Amino acid sequence: MLSRANGKVISEIVALVMKHNVTIAELTAALDKSKATRKTKTPRAATKKSTDKRSVKVAPKYRNPQDATKTWTGRGKAPLWAQALKDAGTLDATLIAAE
């Protein structure tokens, strides 16, 4: 489908070139000028830093005293158990010892 659309556009360009007596040299010069003034976009992958902040794993800071498998890093919205401990003023008691 794309080749048919391109073919139609090319035939229209050829008709205009012939109608206005434009030379190949003039077309080439115009295309070169267009390429030189066109702003090129930098690919997104090239602009990203080598360490993506979203992919950095953070060690947990708090452990649920009732279920040791549940931890919280202290970042973002606190889980319900951490929020309850925070409201009670005892969250610091669940700090995981630094290794």
N, C-alpha and C positions, 0 to 999 in steps of 0.2 A: 504494500500500500504506500509506503514511504517513497519507493522508487517511482511510482506513478506520479505522486505529487511533485517530486523533484523534477521529473521529466517535463511536467507541465510548466513549472517555474522556469526551467532552463529554456524551453521553447519560447516563452514570453520574453526572456532576457535576450535571446538571439534575435527575435523580431525587433525589439527596441534598439539593439546595437546596429542592426542593418538599417532601420528607419532613420537613425540619427547619425550614421556614419562614424561610429565610435571605433577606434582602433584597439587592437589587442594591447598595445603598449599603454594606451590611456587606461584601459581596464586594469591592467597589472599595477600601474602607478596608483590608481585609486584604491585598489585592494591593499596594497602595501601601506598606504597612508592610513587606511582604516584600521589595519592591524596594529600600527604603531600608536595610534591614539586611543585604541580600545583599552579599557581598564581590565586587567586580568584579576580574577578572584583567586585568592590563596585557598587551596583545599583545606577543609576543616581539620583533617588529620594532621596537617603540617603546623597548624596554629595551636594545637593542644600541647600542654606541657607533658613531659614524660610521665609524671605521676598524676593520675586523675584523682581528685580529691574524693570522688564517690567510691573509688575502689580501694581506698586505704582501710585496712581492718584495724579497728580500735579495740584494745583490751577492755574487758568488762571491769567496772569500778565497784559495782554493788552486786551482792548475791542475796537472793530471796532466802530468809531464814527458815521458811516452811518447806521450800522446794529448792534444793541446791542446784538443780539443773537450770533454773531461771536466773538470768543475770541481766544487768543493765549497765551500759557504758557511762551513763550520766549525761548523755547527749540526746537531744530530741525530746519528744513527749515521754514522760515517765509512765511506766506500766502501772496498772492499778495497785499492785502490791507495794511498789516504791512510793506511789503517791500517798497511800494510806500511812506508810511509815514516816513520810515527810510531814504529813499533817499532824502525826502524833509526836514529832520531834525526835524520832529514834532512827532516822535513816543512817546517820553516821555509824551506828553500831553494826551495820551490815557491810561496811567497807571491806573490800578484799585486800589482804595484805600485799604490798608491793614485793615482787620477787627480785 
